[in-house]
Amino acid sequence: MKYLIVGLGNKGTEYENTRHNIGFKVAEKIAETLETSFNTTNFGWMAEGKYKGRKVLVLKPDTYMNLSGNAVKYWMQKENIPLENILIITDDLALPFGTLRMKMKGSDAGHNGLKNIQEVLQTQNYARLRFGISAEFSEGKQVDYVLGTWNAEENEKLPERIEKFSKACLSFVFAGINNTMSAFNGK
C-alpha cells in the first residue's frame, strides 16, 4: 500500500522560514523520521520510505503554492496512489498558532494551494492537515504576515509542533484518517 504526503510551500531561500512554508518543514521532519532524504525529481523534491510496512512518498512541490495541484496529480498518477491515500499539509490563518486540524475533505478556505489542488483533481475529497498560524496581522497585511517569518515565541514552540504534526501524518498512514482525527485534532 502506498501513501503520498505533500507538504505545501514555496521554493527559494526567501521563503524557507516563512509561515506559508510550514508544510515543507513538516515534510522534512517526516523524511527525517523515516530516515530518508529528499531528491530532486519531477515537480519537486521527493523522499521515499517505509512506515510499518507501508510505502510513504513525501513530496515538497517546486511549483510554488498556487500550482501545487500539478505536482499532486502527477505523483498520484505516476505511483497509482488512490485519493484516500493522499494527505496535504498546509498552513491555516483561521486556526490559532500550532493548532492541528485534520479533515477528510472540505473547502479550500481561501488557500491558493488547496484551491489549485481542488481545481486540478476536480474534487474536495482529499485529506488535509492544517497547521494553525493564527491571524495576527492588521488589515491589508495578510500577504506580509503569511510570507513573514515566525516570531521568537513561535520559533521556540515550533520544533514540538512540527514533531506532533509529523506523528499525525504517520498515524494517517498506519491508523487511518478517522483514528488520527480522534487522536490528534485540536491537540
VOBA-612518 format. One record per atom (N, C-alpha, C): atom name; residue in one letter; x, y, z; residue number from 1. Coordinates in pm, 1 decimal. Atoms other than C-alpha are relative to their C-alpha. Layout:
N
ATOM   atome   residu         xx         yy         zz   num
ATOM      CA        A          X          Y          Z   NUM
...
END
This chain:
187
ATOM   atome   residu         xx         yy         zz   num
ATOM       N        M       83.2     -117.2        0.0     1
ATOM      CA        M        0.0        0.0        0.0     1
ATOM       C        M       88.6      124.8        0.0     1
ATOM       N        K      -79.1     -122.0       13.9     2
ATOM      CA        K      135.4      343.7      -99.8     2
ATOM       C        K      -78.1      121.5       49.3     2
ATOM       N        Y       56.5     -126.5      -48.0     3
ATOM      CA        Y       76.2      687.0       51.4     3
ATOM       C        Y       83.3      114.7      -54.8     3
ATOM       N        L      -66.4     -121.8       43.4     4
ATOM      CA        L      157.9     1033.7      -76.3     4
ATOM       C        L      -32.3      110.9       99.4     4
ATOM       N        I       14.0     -112.7      -92.2     5
ATOM      CA        I      214.6     1308.8      180.8     5
ATOM       C        I       65.4      119.3      -66.4     5
ATOM       N        V      -48.9     -118.4       70.6     6
ATOM      CA        V      251.9     1653.3       28.4     6
ATOM       C        V        2.8      118.2       96.2     6
ATOM       N        G      -15.9     -120.2      -80.5     7
ATOM      CA        G      389.4     1943.5      228.5     7
ATOM       C        G        2.8      121.2      -90.7     7
ATOM       N        L        5.6     -117.8       86.9     8
ATOM      CA        L      290.3     2271.7       67.0     8
ATOM       C        L       95.1      109.5       48.4     8
ATOM       N        G      -91.7     -109.8      -28.2     9
ATOM      CA        G      534.2     2560.3       46.2     9
ATOM       C        G       42.8       64.7     -130.3     9
ATOM       N        N      -56.8      -67.7      116.8    10
ATOM      CA        N      724.8     2786.0     -188.9    10
ATOM       C        N      149.5      -26.2       -4.8    10
ATOM       N        K     -143.3       22.2       14.1    11
ATOM      CA        K     1070.2     2713.6     -327.6    11
ATOM       C        K       73.7      132.2       14.7    11
ATOM       N        G      -84.2     -118.2      -11.0    12
ATOM      CA        G     1354.0     2954.0     -266.3    12
ATOM       C        G       35.0       34.4      143.5    12
ATOM       N        T      -47.1      -30.0     -135.4    13
ATOM      CA        T     1558.7     3064.5       32.9    13
ATOM       C        T      -78.4      113.6       65.3    13
ATOM       N        E       74.9     -111.2      -58.4    14
ATOM      CA        E     1350.0     3381.7       76.3    14
ATOM       C        E     -128.6      -46.2       67.8    14
ATOM       N        Y      123.5       53.0      -59.8    15
ATOM      CA        Y     1051.1     3161.5      170.7    15
ATOM       C        Y       25.5     -107.3      105.0    15
ATOM       N        E      -34.2      117.9      -79.4    16
ATOM      CA        E     1235.4     2893.7      368.8    16
ATOM       C        E      -60.3       -2.1      140.3    16
ATOM       N        N       47.9       -1.7     -138.9    17
ATOM      CA        N     1136.6     3002.0      721.2    17
ATOM       C        N     -125.9       82.5       18.8    17
ATOM       N        T      124.1      -75.7       -9.7    18
ATOM      CA        T      803.5     3165.8      647.1    18
ATOM       C        T     -114.3      -88.3       50.1    18
ATOM       N        R      118.4       72.4      -47.2    19
ATOM      CA        R      467.2     3069.4      790.6    19
ATOM       C        R      -60.7      -85.2     -111.8    19
ATOM       N        H       60.3       69.1      115.0    20
ATOM      CA        H      348.0     2968.3      442.2    20
ATOM       C        H       73.5     -129.8      -33.2    20
ATOM       N        N      -79.5      118.6       32.2    21
ATOM      CA        N      623.0     2704.0      424.0    21
ATOM       C        N       -2.9     -106.7      108.6    21
ATOM       N        I        5.0       99.4     -107.5    22
ATOM      CA        I      520.3     2505.5      730.5    22
ATOM       C        I      -20.4     -140.9      -54.9    22
ATOM       N        G       16.9      132.4       61.7    23
ATOM      CA        G      415.3     2219.5      501.3    23
ATOM       C        G      133.5      -63.4      -35.1    23
ATOM       N        F     -134.5       50.2       30.5    24
ATOM      CA        F      776.4     2186.7      384.1    24
ATOM       C        F       69.6      -46.2      127.2    24
ATOM       N        K      -67.5       33.2     -126.3    25
ATOM      CA        K      900.3     2184.1      745.6    25
ATOM       C        K      -51.1     -132.3       57.2    25
ATOM       N        V       56.7      125.7      -50.0    26
ATOM      CA        V      662.0     1905.5      846.3    26
ATOM       C        V       45.4     -115.3      -89.7    26
ATOM       N        A      -45.8      103.8       93.6    27
ATOM      CA        A      753.7     1708.3      531.0    27
ATOM       C        A      144.9      -39.3       29.1    27
ATOM       N        E     -140.9       27.7      -31.6    28
ATOM      CA        E     1122.4     1738.9      622.5    28
ATOM       C        E       12.6      -82.8      127.4    28
ATOM       N        K       -2.0       76.7     -125.1    29
ATOM      CA        K     1051.9     1606.7      973.7    29
ATOM       C        K      -44.9     -143.8      -24.6    29
ATOM       N        I       45.4      135.1       33.7    30
ATOM      CA        I      862.3     1309.1      828.1    30
ATOM       C        I      114.5      -77.5      -65.6    30
ATOM       N        A     -112.7       66.5       67.4    31
ATOM      CA        A     1157.2     1227.2      599.9    31
ATOM       C        A      108.8      -37.1      100.7    31
ATOM       N        E      -99.2       28.0     -104.4    32
ATOM      CA        E     1392.1     1251.9      897.8    32
ATOM       C        E      -43.3     -120.7       83.6    32
ATOM       N        T       52.7      112.1      -78.7    33
ATOM      CA        T     1169.6     1014.3     1097.7    33
ATOM       C        T       11.1     -131.5      -77.4    33
ATOM       N        L       -8.8      119.7       84.4    34
ATOM      CA        L     1164.7      769.4      805.7    34
ATOM       C        L      143.4      -33.4      -39.0    34
ATOM       N        E     -142.9       16.5       28.3    35
ATOM      CA        E     1545.2      801.1      784.3    35
ATOM       C        E       26.6       -3.3     -150.1    35
ATOM       N        T      -20.0      -14.3      143.4    36
ATOM      CA        T     1535.6      910.0      422.5    36
ATOM       C        T       28.6      146.6      -28.9    36
ATOM       N        S      -28.1     -139.4       36.2    37
ATOM      CA        S     1628.0     1225.0      234.6    37
ATOM       C        S      -68.0       33.1     -132.1    37
ATOM       N        F       67.0      -47.7      120.5    38
ATOM      CA        F     1484.9     1434.4      -46.8    38
ATOM       C        F       95.1       -0.7     -118.5    38
ATOM       N        N      -71.8       -5.7      126.0    39
ATOM      CA        N     1596.6     1402.3     -405.8    39
ATOM       C        N      -80.6       84.8      -96.8    39
ATOM       N        T       67.2      -79.4      101.7    40
ATOM      CA        T     1517.9     1639.3     -689.7    40
ATOM       C        T      -64.8      -93.8     -100.9    40
ATOM       N        T       74.2       84.6       92.7    41
ATOM      CA        T     1254.9     1491.1     -918.7    41
ATOM       C        T     -100.1       86.6      -75.8    41
ATOM       N        N      103.7      -74.5       71.0    42
ATOM      CA        N      964.7     1590.2    -1141.0    42
ATOM       C        N      -91.5       70.1       99.3    42
ATOM       N        F       90.8      -81.3      -81.4    43
ATOM      CA        F      759.9     1869.1     -981.1    43
ATOM       C        F       44.4       19.0      144.0    43
ATOM       N        G      -42.9      -30.7     -135.3    44
ATOM      CA        G      975.3     1899.0     -669.9    44
ATOM       C        G      107.0      -89.8       55.0    44
ATOM       N        W      -94.9       82.3      -72.9    45
ATOM      CA        W     1169.2     1706.9     -410.6    45
ATOM       C        W      -78.8     -112.5       67.1    45
ATOM       N        M       70.5      118.1      -49.1    46
ATOM      CA        M     1070.1     1354.8     -310.0    46
ATOM       C        M       89.9      -79.5       93.5    46
ATOM       N        A      -65.2       93.7      -91.6    47
ATOM      CA        A     1166.1     1137.5      -15.1    47
ATOM       C        A      -87.7     -124.2        4.3    47
ATOM       N        E       74.6      126.1       -5.0    48
ATOM      CA        E     1064.8      770.8      -10.7    48
ATOM       C        E       47.2      -80.2      119.8    48
ATOM       N        G      -33.3       82.9     -113.8    49
ATOM      CA        G     1049.9      550.0      292.9    49
ATOM       C        G     -110.6      -98.7       29.9    49
ATOM       N        K      100.9       96.1      -44.4    50
ATOM      CA        K      859.7      277.7      470.8    50
ATOM       C        K      -36.8       32.4      143.3    50
ATOM       N        Y       48.1      -16.7     -135.8    51
ATOM      CA        Y      644.7      310.5      777.8    51
ATOM       C        Y      -94.1     -115.6       30.0    51
ATOM       N        K       79.0      116.6      -39.9    52
ATOM      CA        K      513.7       -6.8      941.0    52
ATOM       C        K      -45.5      -79.2     -122.5    52
ATOM       N        G       25.8       82.5      117.0    53
ATOM      CA        G      536.0     -191.0      609.2    53
ATOM       C        G      -68.9       70.8     -115.5    53
ATOM       N        R       68.9      -73.8      106.5    54
ATOM      CA        R      372.3       80.6      400.0    54
ATOM       C        R       95.6       99.2      -64.3    54
ATOM       N        K      -85.5      -92.8       73.7    55
ATOM      CA        K      547.6      280.0      130.8    55
ATOM       C        K      -56.6      141.2       14.0    55
ATOM       N        V       39.1     -139.0      -18.6    56
ATOM      CA        V      539.7      652.9      200.5    56
ATOM       C        V       86.1       88.1      -90.3    56
ATOM       N        L      -66.1      -99.1       83.5    57
ATOM      CA        L      624.2      916.7      -59.1    57
ATOM       C        L      -29.2      136.3       60.8    57
ATOM       N        V       14.5     -132.2      -58.8    58
ATOM      CA        V      684.4     1262.7       86.5    58
ATOM       C        V       47.6      101.4     -103.5    58
ATOM       N        L      -28.2      -93.9      108.2    59
ATOM      CA        L      670.2     1546.3     -165.6    59
ATOM       C        L       -2.0      144.3       48.6    59
ATOM       N        K       -1.7     -145.6      -14.6    60
ATOM      CA        K      771.2     1911.0     -144.1    60
ATOM       C        K       -4.0       55.3     -143.0    60
ATOM       N        P       10.0      -48.0      138.2    61
ATOM      CA        P      640.2     2059.4     -472.6    61
ATOM       C        P       86.1      124.9      -23.5    61
ATOM       N        D      -78.7     -118.2       35.7    62
ATOM      CA        D      862.4     2311.5     -651.3    62
ATOM       C        D      -77.8       91.6      -95.0    62
ATOM       N        T       86.9      -71.4       93.5    63
ATOM      CA        T      567.2     2459.9     -839.8    63
ATOM       C        T      -48.7      133.4       54.6    63
ATOM       N        Y       57.4     -110.8      -75.7    64
ATOM      CA        Y      504.4     2743.6     -593.2    64
ATOM       C        Y     -139.5      -41.4       44.4    64
ATOM       N        M      124.1       37.7      -67.6    65
ATOM      CA        M      197.8     2726.8     -375.6    65
ATOM       C        M     -120.5       -9.0      -93.0    65
ATOM       N        N      124.2       -7.8       76.8    66
ATOM      CA        N      -65.5     2827.8     -630.4    66
ATOM       C        N       -5.3      -91.7     -121.0    66
ATOM       N        L        3.6      100.8      106.8    67
ATOM      CA        L       26.1     2549.1     -876.6    67
ATOM       C        L       27.6     -140.2       55.2    67
ATOM       N        S      -29.6      127.6      -66.6    68
ATOM      CA        S       59.9     2261.5     -628.1    68
ATOM       C        S      -77.0     -117.3      -57.7    68
ATOM       N        G       82.5      108.2       53.3    69
ATOM      CA        G     -218.5     2060.6     -794.0    69
ATOM       C        G       68.0      -79.2     -108.9    69
ATOM       N        N      -70.3       70.4      107.6    70
ATOM      CA        N        2.6     1976.2    -1091.4    70
ATOM       C        N       93.0     -107.8       55.5    70
ATOM       N        A      -91.3       95.9      -62.1    71
ATOM      CA        A      257.7     1806.1     -867.5    71
ATOM       C        A      -76.9     -115.6       63.9    71
ATOM       N        V       79.6      104.4      -66.3    72
ATOM      CA        V       -6.2     1619.3     -666.8    72
ATOM       C        V      -55.4      -97.4     -103.9    72
ATOM       N        K       59.1       85.6      103.6    73
ATOM      CA        K     -180.7     1488.4     -979.0    73
ATOM       C        K      105.1      -86.6      -68.5    73
ATOM       N        Y     -106.3       75.1       67.0    74
ATOM      CA        Y      144.6     1387.1    -1146.4    74
ATOM       C        Y       41.5     -121.9       83.2    74
ATOM       N        W      -48.7      109.7      -84.1    75
ATOM      CA        W      262.2     1177.5     -849.3    75
ATOM       C        W     -109.8     -100.6       34.0    75
ATOM       N        M      112.0       94.1      -18.8    76
ATOM      CA        M      -82.7     1029.0     -784.3    76
ATOM       C        M       -6.2      -97.4     -116.8    76
ATOM       N        Q       11.2       83.2      119.5    77
ATOM      CA        Q      -93.9      902.7    -1141.6    77
ATOM       C        Q      124.5      -85.8      -20.5    77
ATOM       N        K     -124.0       74.3       22.9    78
ATOM      CA        K      272.3      801.2    -1170.0    78
ATOM       C        K       11.8     -118.5       94.3    78
ATOM       N        E      -14.7      105.9     -101.1    79
ATOM      CA        E      262.8      596.7     -849.1    79
ATOM       C        E     -129.3      -77.7       23.0    79
ATOM       N        N      129.1       67.6      -12.3    80
ATOM      CA        N     -101.3      486.8     -887.1    80
ATOM       C        N      -49.5       -0.1      146.0    80
ATOM       N        I       40.7      -16.1     -139.4    81
ATOM      CA        I     -194.6      621.6     -543.5    81
ATOM       C        I     -144.4       48.8        3.2    81
ATOM       N        P      140.8      -42.6       -6.0    82
ATOM      CA        P     -567.1      640.4     -465.3    82
ATOM       C        P      -16.6      127.4       83.3    82
ATOM       N        L       27.6     -127.3      -65.5    83
ATOM      CA        L     -714.9      969.1     -347.5    83
ATOM       C        L       -5.6      -12.6      152.7    83
ATOM       N        E       12.2       16.2     -145.5    84
ATOM      CA        E     -786.0      829.6        0.1    84
ATOM       C        E      135.4      -20.9       68.8    84
ATOM       N        N     -134.1       16.8      -56.5    85
ATOM      CA        N     -408.9      772.2       48.6    85
ATOM       C        N       86.6      124.0      -19.3    85
ATOM       N        I      -70.1     -127.0       18.4    86
ATOM      CA        I     -316.9     1136.2      -16.5    86
ATOM       C        I      -26.1       87.3      122.5    86
ATOM       N        L       13.6      -95.2     -109.9    87
ATOM      CA        L     -252.7     1385.0      264.5    87
ATOM       C        L       76.5      127.0      -36.4    87
ATOM       N        I      -59.8     -129.3       30.4    88
ATOM      CA        I     -184.8     1755.5      204.9    88
ATOM       C        I       21.0       76.0      130.7    88
ATOM       N        I      -33.0      -76.9     -120.5    89
ATOM      CA        I      -10.1     1959.5      477.7    89
ATOM       C        I        9.4      147.4      -39.0    89
ATOM       N        T        3.8     -141.1       35.0    90
ATOM      CA        T      -78.1     2332.4      475.3    90
ATOM       C        T      -14.3       88.8      123.0    90
ATOM       N        D       20.3      -99.7     -105.3    91
ATOM      CA        D      -87.9     2648.6      684.3    91
ATOM       C        D     -145.8       43.7        0.9    91
ATOM       N        D      138.2      -46.5      -10.5    92
ATOM      CA        D     -418.0     2792.3      809.5    92
ATOM       C        D       -8.1      121.3       91.1    92
ATOM       N        L       15.5     -125.0      -75.0    93
ATOM      CA        L     -485.5     3150.5      918.3    93
ATOM       C        L     -113.3       -5.1      101.7    93
ATOM       N        A      119.4        1.9      -85.2    94
ATOM      CA        A     -817.7     3060.4     1082.0    94
ATOM       C        A       21.8      -74.4      131.5    94
ATOM       N        L      -28.0       77.2     -121.4    95
ATOM      CA        L     -654.5     2842.4     1349.3    95
ATOM       C        L      108.7       67.9       82.7    95
ATOM       N        P     -105.8      -54.7      -84.9    96
ATOM      CA        P     -452.0     2959.9     1649.8    96
ATOM       C        P      133.8      -69.5      -27.8    96
ATOM       N        F     -133.0       54.2       26.9    97
ATOM      CA        F      -76.1     2905.8     1624.3    97
ATOM       C        F       16.1     -142.3       53.2    97
ATOM       N        G      -34.2      136.1      -38.3    98
ATOM      CA        G       23.9     2540.9     1630.2    98
ATOM       C        G     -116.2      -95.9       11.3    98
ATOM       N        T      116.6       87.9       -8.5    99
ATOM      CA        T     -331.5     2403.6     1629.2    99
ATOM       C        T        1.3      -96.4     -117.8    99
ATOM       N        L        1.3      105.6      100.5   100
ATOM      CA        L     -363.3     2077.6     1439.8   100
ATOM       C        L     -144.6      -34.3      -33.9   100
ATOM       N        R      132.9       41.3       42.5   101
ATOM      CA        R     -672.1     2002.7     1234.0   101
ATOM       C        R       11.9      -82.8     -127.6   101
ATOM       N        M        3.0       89.5      115.7   102
ATOM      CA        M     -704.0     1704.8     1001.0   102
ATOM       C        M     -145.4      -18.7      -39.7   102
ATOM       N        K      134.6       19.9       52.8   103
ATOM      CA        K    -1008.6     1669.0      778.0   103
ATOM       C        K        5.9      -92.8     -119.8   103
ATOM       N        M        9.3       92.7      112.9   104
ATOM      CA        M    -1121.8     1411.9      523.7   104
ATOM       C        M      -28.3       72.2     -130.8   104
ATOM       N        K       34.4      -77.8      117.8   105
ATOM      CA        K    -1249.4     1677.6      283.8   105
ATOM       C        K      -37.3      139.5       46.9   105
ATOM       N        G       40.8     -133.4      -38.6   106
ATOM      CA        G    -1350.3     2040.2      275.0   106
ATOM       C        G       33.5      102.1     -105.8   106
ATOM       N        S      -25.9     -107.9       95.1   107
ATOM      CA        S    -1324.5     2373.2      103.7   107
ATOM       C        S      147.6       39.1        5.9   107
ATOM       N        D     -137.4      -48.6        0.5   108
ATOM      CA        D    -1001.1     2547.2       16.8   108
ATOM       C        D       20.7      110.7      103.3   108
ATOM       N        A       -4.2     -105.7     -101.7   109
ATOM      CA        A    -1085.5     2818.9      276.8   109
ATOM       C        A       86.5      118.0      -44.3   109
ATOM       N        G      -76.3     -112.7       52.5   110
ATOM      CA        G     -918.9     3075.2       50.8   110
ATOM       C        G      148.2      -26.4      -16.6   110
ATOM       N        H     -142.1       35.0       12.1   111
ATOM      CA        H     -583.7     2890.9       47.9   111
ATOM       C        H       30.9      -33.2     -145.6   111
ATOM       N        N      -28.2       16.4      142.4   112
ATOM      CA        N     -432.4     2914.6     -300.4   112
ATOM       C        N       54.1     -138.6      -36.4   112
ATOM       N        G      -50.5      135.1       27.2   113
ATOM      CA        G     -250.6     2580.4     -276.7   113
ATOM       C        G     -113.1     -101.3       -4.5   113
ATOM       N        L      114.0       91.9       -3.1   114
ATOM      CA        L     -565.7     2391.8     -177.7   114
ATOM       C        L      -96.2       28.2     -115.5   114
ATOM       N        K       87.7      -39.2      110.4   115
ATOM      CA        K     -765.8     2585.4     -436.6   115
ATOM       C        K       48.1      -62.6     -131.2   115
ATOM       N        N      -54.3       56.8      122.8   116
ATOM      CA        N     -533.4     2470.9     -715.4   116
ATOM       C        N       -9.4     -152.2        0.4   116
ATOM       N        I       11.7      146.2       -8.5   117
ATOM      CA        I     -528.8     2109.8     -593.6   117
ATOM       C        I     -143.6      -41.1      -31.0   117
ATOM       N        Q      141.8       28.2       24.8   118
ATOM      CA        Q     -908.9     2111.4     -592.2   118
ATOM       C        Q      -33.7       15.8     -149.1   118
ATOM       N        E       26.3      -22.7      142.5   119
ATOM      CA        E     -918.7     2255.2     -946.5   119
ATOM       C        E       59.3     -110.9      -86.0   119
ATOM       N        V      -69.1      100.4       80.8   120
ATOM      CA        V     -666.7     2006.6    -1085.4   120
ATOM       C        V      -59.7     -139.6       21.7   120
ATOM       N        L       54.2      133.8      -29.5   121
ATOM      CA        L     -809.6     1697.9     -909.4   121
ATOM       C        L     -151.0       -6.2      -22.2   121
ATOM       N        Q      144.5       -7.3       19.7   122
ATOM      CA        Q    -1170.7     1814.5     -964.1   122
ATOM       C        Q      -78.4      -61.0      116.8   122
ATOM       N        T       68.1       49.8     -119.3   123
ATOM      CA        T    -1264.5     1723.5     -606.3   123
ATOM       C        T       53.8       71.1      124.0   123
ATOM       N        Q      -40.7      -48.1     -132.7   124
ATOM      CA        Q    -1252.6     1846.6     -246.8   124
ATOM       C        Q       23.6     -117.6       93.7   124
ATOM       N        N       -2.2      120.4      -83.3   125
ATOM      CA        N    -1243.9     1488.7     -119.3   125
ATOM       C        N      139.8      -60.0       12.1   125
ATOM       N        Y     -133.1       50.8      -31.6   126
ATOM      CA        Y     -883.1     1451.2      -12.9   126
ATOM       C        Y       33.9       48.7      141.3   126
ATOM       N        A      -35.4      -33.6     -138.2   127
ATOM      CA        A     -732.2     1456.8      334.8   127
ATOM       C        A       96.5      117.2        2.6   127
ATOM       N        R      -91.6     -111.9      -18.4   128
ATOM      CA        R     -565.9     1771.8      455.5   128
ATOM       C        R       26.6       17.8      148.2   128
ATOM       N        L      -43.1      -26.4     -136.8   129
ATOM      CA        L     -374.4     1856.4      769.1   129
ATOM       C        L       37.7      147.2        6.0   129
ATOM       N        R      -20.9     -144.5       -7.9   130
ATOM      CA        R     -391.7     2222.9      861.2   130
ATOM       C        R       78.8       34.5      125.4   130
ATOM       N        F      -85.2      -48.0     -108.4   131
ATOM      CA        F     -126.1     2388.5     1076.5   131
ATOM       C        F      -40.0      144.2       27.8   131
ATOM       N        G       43.2     -134.8      -34.6   132
ATOM      CA        G     -263.3     2693.2     1256.7   132
ATOM       C        G      115.7       97.6        9.6   132
ATOM       N        I     -103.0     -104.2       -7.8   133
ATOM      CA        I      -57.2     3006.1     1200.1   133
ATOM       C        I      -58.3      127.4       60.4   133
ATOM       N        S       76.7     -111.2      -56.1   134
ATOM      CA        S     -318.4     3242.6     1355.4   134
ATOM       C        S      -12.0      113.8     -100.4   134
ATOM       N        A       23.5     -114.1       89.0   135
ATOM      CA        A     -416.9     3576.5     1207.3   135
ATOM       C        A       37.5      128.8       71.2   135
ATOM       N        E      -48.2     -114.3      -77.6   136
ATOM      CA        E     -207.4     3827.0     1399.1   136
ATOM       C        E       56.7      108.8      -91.3   136
ATOM       N        F      -45.3     -104.6       91.1   137
ATOM      CA        F     -190.9     4095.1     1130.9   137
ATOM       C        F     -108.1      106.1      -12.7   137
ATOM       N        S       96.0     -108.2       18.1   138
ATOM      CA        S     -355.0     4427.5     1061.9   138
ATOM       C        S      -58.2       -5.3     -140.7   138
ATOM       N        E       72.4        2.1      126.2   139
ATOM      CA        E     -595.5     4488.8      776.6   139
ATOM       C        E       92.7       33.1     -117.4   139
ATOM       N        G      -80.5      -20.9      119.2   140
ATOM      CA        G     -432.2     4459.9      435.8   140
ATOM       C        G      140.1      -56.6        8.2   140
ATOM       N        K     -136.5       51.0      -20.1   141
ATOM      CA        K     -120.9     4286.8      573.0   141
ATOM       C        K        8.2     -152.5       -1.7   141
ATOM       N        Q        3.7      146.0       -0.9   142
ATOM      CA        Q     -220.9     3922.2      520.5   142
ATOM       C        Q      117.8      -62.0      -74.9   142
ATOM       N        V     -109.5       57.5       79.5   143
ATOM      CA        V       35.7     3853.0      246.8   143
ATOM       C        V      132.7       15.2       73.9   143
ATOM       N        D     -123.8      -22.2      -74.8   144
ATOM      CA        D      317.4     4008.4      451.7   144
ATOM       C        D        9.8      -95.0      119.2   144
ATOM       N        Y        2.5       88.6     -116.8   145
ATOM      CA        Y      212.6     3801.4      754.2   145
ATOM       C        Y       28.2     -144.6      -40.8   145
ATOM       N        V      -14.2      139.2       43.0   146
ATOM      CA        V      182.9     3469.5      570.6   146
ATOM       C        V      140.8      -26.4      -54.1   146
ATOM       N        L     -134.3       15.6       56.7   147
ATOM      CA        L      512.3     3524.4      387.8   147
ATOM       C        L      107.9       53.5       94.2   147
ATOM       N        G      -94.3      -46.2     -101.2   148
ATOM      CA        G      674.6     3657.9      705.7   148
ATOM       C        G       55.9     -116.6       79.8   148
ATOM       N        T      -62.1      103.7      -81.7   149
ATOM      CA        T      896.7     3465.5      942.4   149
ATOM       C        T      -68.0       -7.6      136.8   149
ATOM       N        W       58.5       24.4     -131.5   150
ATOM      CA        W      793.7     3324.3     1278.7   150
ATOM       C        W       58.5       97.0      101.7   150
ATOM       N        N      -53.6      -84.5     -106.8   151
ATOM      CA        N      824.8     3545.1     1586.0   151
ATOM       C        N       75.7      -87.1      101.1   151
ATOM       N        A      -85.1       72.5      -95.5   152
ATOM      CA        A     1050.3     3446.6     1879.4   152
ATOM       C        A      -78.6     -105.2       78.2   152
ATOM       N        E       81.6       95.1      -77.6   153
ATOM      CA        E      771.3     3282.2     2081.2   153
ATOM       C        E      -41.1     -119.5      -86.6   153
ATOM       N        E       37.1      108.2       92.2   154
ATOM      CA        E      653.7     3080.2     1779.2   154
ATOM       C        E      119.9      -88.6      -30.2   154
ATOM       N        N     -121.6       76.4       29.0   155
ATOM      CA        N     1010.3     2976.6     1695.4   155
ATOM       C        N       35.8      -95.0      113.4   155
ATOM       N        E      -29.2       83.7     -116.5   156
ATOM      CA        E     1050.8     2841.3     2047.0   156
ATOM       C        E      -89.5     -124.3        2.9   156
ATOM       N        K       96.7      109.8       -5.6   157
ATOM      CA        K      738.9     2624.2     2017.1   157
ATOM       C        K       -3.6      -84.2     -127.8   157
ATOM       N        L       10.0       64.3      130.5   158
ATOM      CA        L      783.4     2525.6     1651.8   158
ATOM       C        L       52.2     -144.1       -4.5   158
ATOM       N        P      -48.6      138.7        9.3   159
ATOM      CA        P     1001.4     2211.5     1693.7   159
ATOM       C        P      -98.3     -102.5       57.8   159
ATOM       N        E       95.7       94.5      -60.4   160
ATOM      CA        E      748.1     2045.7     1925.8   160
ATOM       C        E     -123.8      -14.3      -87.4   160
ATOM       N        R      119.4        5.9       85.6   161
ATOM      CA        R      457.2     2136.2     1695.7   161
ATOM       C        R       29.5      -78.0     -128.2   161
ATOM       N        I      -37.3       72.4      121.8   162
ATOM      CA        I      639.1     2007.7     1385.6   162
ATOM       C        I        8.2     -149.3       29.1   162
ATOM       N        E       -7.6      141.3      -41.0   163
ATOM      CA        E      710.9     1682.4     1569.3   163
ATOM       C        E     -140.5      -59.8       11.8   163
ATOM       N        K      137.1       47.6      -17.2   164
ATOM      CA        K      341.1     1647.6     1662.5   164
ATOM       C        K      -67.8      -20.5     -136.5   164
ATOM       N        F       60.1       10.2      133.4   165
ATOM      CA        F      232.8     1711.0     1301.7   165
ATOM       C        F       58.1     -117.2      -77.7   165
ATOM       N        S      -64.5      113.6       65.0   166
ATOM      CA        S      483.9     1457.5     1172.8   166
ATOM       C        S      -61.3     -131.2       49.8   166
ATOM       N        K       61.9      120.4      -57.9   167
ATOM      CA        K      340.1     1196.8     1409.9   167
ATOM       C        K     -143.0      -18.1      -51.0   167
ATOM       N        A      136.8        8.5       52.3   168
ATOM      CA        A      -13.5     1279.4     1292.0   168
ATOM       C        A        0.7      -51.8     -143.9   168
ATOM       N        C       -9.8       46.9      139.3   169
ATOM      CA        C       91.5     1225.5      929.1   169
ATOM       C        C       28.0     -149.6       -5.7   169
ATOM       N        L      -31.7      143.0        0.1   170
ATOM      CA        L      241.6      887.0     1006.5   170
ATOM       C        L     -114.0      -81.8       60.2   170
ATOM       N        S      119.9       66.1      -51.0   171
ATOM      CA        S      -67.6      796.9     1208.2   171
ATOM       C        S     -102.0      -16.6     -112.2   171
ATOM       N        F       88.9        7.6      116.3   172
ATOM      CA        F     -272.0      873.9      895.5   172
ATOM       C        F       36.5     -121.2      -86.1   172
ATOM       N        V      -47.4      111.4       82.1   173
ATOM      CA        V      -58.7      618.7      708.3   173
ATOM       C        V      -36.6     -133.8       64.0   173
ATOM       N        F       17.8      130.8      -64.2   174
ATOM      CA        F      -93.7      341.7      965.2   174
ATOM       C        F     -138.7      -20.8       61.0   174
ATOM       N        A      125.7       16.7      -73.8   175
ATOM      CA        A     -412.4      406.8     1165.5   175
ATOM       C        A     -122.4       49.3      -75.7   175
ATOM       N        G      112.8      -52.8       77.1   176
ATOM      CA        G     -624.9      582.4      903.3   176
ATOM       C        G      -43.0      136.1       47.9   176
ATOM       N        I       36.0     -139.2      -29.0   177
ATOM      CA        I     -783.7      922.4      899.4   177
ATOM       C        I      -93.0       14.2      120.4   177
ATOM       N        N       93.8      -14.4     -112.2   178
ATOM      CA        N    -1068.2      864.1     1147.0   178
ATOM       C        N       69.7      -13.1      134.3   178
ATOM       N        N      -74.1       17.5     -125.2   179
ATOM      CA        N     -839.6      730.7     1421.3   179
ATOM       C        N       95.9      115.3       24.6   179
ATOM       N        T      -94.5     -111.3      -13.4   180
ATOM      CA        T     -588.6     1006.5     1352.0   180
ATOM       C        T      -72.6      128.2       39.5   180
ATOM       N        M       75.8     -118.6      -37.2   181
ATOM      CA        M     -851.4     1279.7     1368.3   181
ATOM       C        M      -38.2       -6.8      147.2   181
ATOM       N        S       39.4       15.8     -141.6   182
ATOM      CA        S     -973.1     1141.9     1703.3   182
ATOM       C        S      117.8       22.2       93.3   182
ATOM       N        A     -116.3       -6.4      -87.1   183
ATOM      CA        A     -623.4     1120.2     1844.6   183
ATOM       C        A       70.7      135.6        0.0   183
ATOM       N        F      -85.3     -118.7       14.1   184
ATOM      CA        F     -473.6     1447.1     1718.2   184
ATOM       C        F      -73.2      132.4      -15.2   184
ATOM       N        N       63.4     -128.6       28.0   185
ATOM      CA        N     -731.5     1711.8     1620.2   185
ATOM       C        N      -13.4       87.0      123.6   185
ATOM       N        G        9.2      -96.6     -107.1   186
ATOM      CA        G     -716.3     2021.7     1834.4   186
ATOM       C        G      111.4       -7.5      101.8   186
ATOM       N        K     -108.5       20.2      -98.0   187
ATOM      CA        K     -409.0     1897.3     2019.1   187
ATOM       C        K      117.3       91.0      -30.4   187
END
